[in-house]
Amino acid sequence: MPFVGFHGSPTVLIGGIDPFADVSTVVGLACRFYRTPDGPAEVPTIEQLRDAIQRASRV
């Protein structure tokens, strides 16, 4: 399992992996924003979460 730094809170892990990790994001103890179809948000959309779970289940 690859190491993923803490990208802020809330962080969603699926199977120990952060499916929304962005390598260009600074790692640190901070609030996190997610890229959503409606712009930056404090949490991913339900659709983004479903897609991430479906992608993880195919691995």
KOLBA-786412 format. One record per atom (N, C-alpha, C): residue number from 1; atom name; residue in three letters; y, x, z negated. Coordinates in steps of 0.05 Angstrom, whole numbers. Example, Ala and Ser with C-alpha at 12.3 -4.5 7.8 and 13.67 -1.06 7.14 Angstrom:
% KOLBA-786412
seq;atom;type;Y;X;Z
1;N;ALA;-114;264;-156 .
1;CA;ALA;-90;246;-156 .
1;C;ALA;-66;264;-156 .
2;N;SER;-45;257;-142 .
2;CA;SER;-21;273;-143 .
2;C;SER;1;258;-157 .
This chain:
% KOLBA-786412
seq;atom;type;Y;X;Z
1;N;MET;-23;17;0 .
1;CA;MET;0;0;0 .
1;C;MET;25;18;0 .
2;N;PRO;43;14;19 .
2;CA;PRO;67;31;20 .
2;C;PRO;86;25;-3 .
3;N;PHE;101;45;-12 .
3;CA;PHE;121;41;-33 .
3;C;PHE;145;27;-22 .
4;N;VAL;154;7;-36 .
4;CA;VAL;179;-7;-28 .
4;C;VAL;197;-5;-52 .
5;N;GLY;221;6;-48 .
5;CA;GLY;241;7;-70 .
5;C;GLY;251;-20;-77 .
6;N;PHE;263;-21;-100 .
6;CA;PHE;274;-47;-110 .
6;C;PHE;300;-53;-95 .
7;N;HIS;300;-74;-79 .
7;CA;HIS;323;-81;-63 .
7;C;HIS;341;-102;-75 .
8;N;GLY;338;-107;-101 .
8;CA;GLY;355;-127;-114 .
8;C;GLY;339;-151;-123 .
9;N;SER;353;-169;-136 .
9;CA;SER;341;-192;-147 .
9;C;SER;353;-217;-134 .
10;N;PRO;337;-236;-126 .
10;CA;PRO;308;-238;-129 .
10;C;PRO;293;-223;-107 .
11;N;THR;271;-211;-114 .
11;CA;THR;254;-198;-94 .
11;C;THR;228;-213;-93 .
12;N;VAL;220;-220;-69 .
12;CA;VAL;195;-235;-64 .
12;C;VAL;174;-215;-55 .
13;N;LEU;151;-214;-69 .
13;CA;LEU;129;-196;-61 .
13;C;LEU;105;-213;-53 .
14;N;ILE;93;-207;-31 .
14;CA;ILE;69;-221;-22 .
14;C;ILE;48;-199;-19 .
15;N;GLY;27;-200;-35 .
15;CA;GLY;7;-179;-35 .
15;C;GLY;19;-152;-43 .
16;N;GLY;39;-152;-59 .
16;CA;GLY;52;-127;-68 .
16;C;GLY;72;-116;-48 .
17;N;ILE;76;-130;-26 .
17;CA;ILE;94;-120;-4 .
17;C;ILE;119;-138;-3 .
18;N;ASP;142;-126;1 .
18;CA;ASP;167;-141;4 .
18;C;ASP;170;-147;34 .
19;N;PRO;164;-172;43 .
19;CA;PRO;165;-178;71 .
19;C;PRO;193;-179;82 .
20;N;PHE;213;-179;65 .
20;CA;PHE;241;-180;74 .
20;C;PHE;256;-154;70 .
21;N;ALA;241;-133;64 .
21;CA;ALA;253;-106;60 .
21;C;ALA;267;-97;86 .
22;N;ASP;290;-86;82 .
22;CA;ASP;305;-75;105 .
22;C;ASP;311;-46;98 .
23;N;VAL;301;-28;115 .
23;CA;VAL;303;0;109 .
23;C;VAL;332;10;108 .
24;N;SER;351;-5;119 .
24;CA;SER;379;3;118 .
24;C;SER;393;-7;93 .
25;N;THR;379;-23;77 .
25;CA;THR;390;-33;52 .
25;C;THR;388;-12;30 .
26;N;VAL;409;-9;15 .
26;CA;VAL;409;10;-7 .
26;C;VAL;391;-1;-29 .
27;N;VAL;375;16;-40 .
27;CA;VAL;357;9;-62 .
27;C;VAL;372;11;-88 .
28;N;GLY;369;-9;-106 .
28;CA;GLY;383;-7;-132 .
28;C;GLY;381;-33;-147 .
29;N;LEU;391;-32;-171 .
29;CA;LEU;392;-56;-189 .
29;C;LEU;417;-72;-182 .
30;N;ALA;414;-92;-165 .
30;CA;ALA;437;-108;-156 .
30;C;ALA;428;-135;-147 .
31;N;CYS;447;-153;-143 .
31;CA;CYS;440;-178;-131 .
31;C;CYS;432;-174;-102 .
32;N;ARG;414;-190;-92 .
32;CA;ARG;404;-187;-65 .
32;C;ARG;412;-210;-48 .
33;N;PHE;418;-204;-22 .
33;CA;PHE;423;-225;-3 .
33;C;PHE;403;-223;20 .
34;N;TYR;395;-246;29 .
34;CA;TYR;375;-248;51 .
34;C;TYR;389;-257;76 .
35;N;ARG;380;-247;99 .
35;CA;ARG;390;-256;125 .
35;C;ARG;376;-281;132 .
36;N;THR;391;-303;135 .
36;CA;THR;380;-329;143 .
36;C;THR;393;-338;168 .
37;N;PRO;382;-359;181 .
37;CA;PRO;395;-370;205 .
37;C;PRO;424;-379;200 .
38;N;ASP;430;-386;175 .
38;CA;ASP;457;-396;168 .
38;C;ASP;475;-374;157 .
39;N;GLY;466;-349;158 .
39;CA;GLY;481;-327;148 .
39;C;GLY;469;-317;121 .
40;N;PRO;483;-298;108 .
40;CA;PRO;472;-287;83 .
40;C;PRO;468;-308;62 .
41;N;ALA;446;-306;47 .
41;CA;ALA;440;-325;26 .
41;C;ALA;427;-311;3 .
42;N;GLU;428;-323;-21 .
42;CA;GLU;417;-311;-45 .
42;C;GLU;386;-312;-45 .
43;N;VAL;374;-330;-29 .
43;CA;VAL;345;-332;-27 .
43;C;VAL;338;-337;2 .
44;N;PRO;313;-329;10 .
44;CA;PRO;305;-336;38 .
44;C;PRO;300;-366;40 .
45;N;THR;300;-376;65 .
45;CA;THR;295;-404;69 .
45;C;THR;265;-410;65 .
46;N;ILE;259;-435;61 .
46;CA;ILE;231;-443;58 .
46;C;ILE;215;-435;83 .
47;N;GLU;227;-438;107 .
47;CA;GLU;214;-431;132 .
47;C;GLU;209;-401;133 .
48;N;GLN;228;-385;124 .
48;CA;GLN;224;-356;123 .
48;C;GLN;201;-348;104 .
49;N;LEU;200;-361;82 .
49;CA;LEU;178;-356;63 .
49;C;LEU;151;-364;75 .
50;N;ARG;150;-387;87 .
50;CA;ARG;125;-396;100 .
50;C;ARG;116;-376;121 .
51;N;ASP;135;-368;138 .
51;CA;ASP;128;-348;159 .
51;C;ASP;118;-322;148 .
52;N;ALA;130;-313;126 .
52;CA;ALA;122;-288;113 .
52;C;ALA;93;-290;102 .
53;N;ILE;88;-313;90 .
53;CA;ILE;61;-318;79 .
53;C;ILE;40;-319;101 .
54;N;GLN;47;-333;123 .
54;CA;GLN;28;-335;145 .
54;C;GLN;23;-308;158 .
55;N;ARG;44;-291;161 .
55;CA;ARG;40;-264;172 .
55;C;ARG;23;-248;154 .
56;N;ALA;27;-250;128 .
56;CA;ALA;11;-234;108 .
56;C;ALA;-18;-243;108 .
57;N;SER;-23;-269;113 .
57;CA;SER;-51;-279;112 .
57;C;SER;-67;-270;137 .
58;N;ARG;-53;-261;158 .
58;CA;ARG;-67;-252;182 .
58;C;ARG;-75;-223;180 .
59;N;VAL;-65;-208;161 .
59;CA;VAL;-70;-179;158 .
59;C;VAL;-97;-175;146 .
